[in-house]
Structures are given as C-alpha cells and as structure tokens.
Amino acid sequence: MFAGLNWARQRRADELKLKDFEMSQAFLMFYDKLEKANYFLESVIATREEPLEGRLVSWLLQGPLQDGGQWDMFVNLVEKYGLVPKWIMPESFHSSNSREG
C-alpha cells in the first residue's frame, strides 16, 4: 500500500506541480482494515457448519486481520474508496499504533 501511495503521490505532485504533496496513508489503511474485517466475518459465516477444530476454521481464527497485501488489493481499494491528500486525514495515534500490543 505504501509503495502504491508513493507512486500515486509522485504522479499527482507532477500533474499539479507541487513540491510537498503526500497521500493519506491513514485513509487507505482504514478501508484496508474494514475490507479485511468484512472478509473475515464473511468467512466465519461461510464456515459456520465446519468444526471449530478443523484446519480451515483454525486458520481463519489464527490471524483475522493480516498485514500486507498485493498490488491488486491496493488497486481495488483505490477504485472503491479513492485517495485523499494527507491533510484531509492525517496520521493519528491510532493509525500509527495499529499493531496489537
């Protein structure tokens, strides 16, 4: 996601002739977490008849909201939610400390 945002930032900065321009990482991270949570919950519903001790359910419950992703996931987020400049949704305590403690 961060590589994709940097790529998009450079393109927009060049188009708008801006020297200091940054995309909001917090904005896209929020929707990334939302989509991953939705995928997890839909997967739990889809496997409701599976045994809790089964490999599939155990795998789902092991890490419901994984970090990381692929280019296509980034593209899908941008197409669905768009991008905003950092000043619209700046970093916050929570966006900077999203890892479980």
Buried (B, 14 or more C-beta within 10 A) or exposed (E): BEEBBEEBBEEBBEEEEEEEBBBBBBBBBBBBBEBBEEBBEEBBEEBEEBEEEEEEBEEBEEEEEEEEBEEEBBEBBBEEBEBEBBEEBEEEEEBEEEEEE
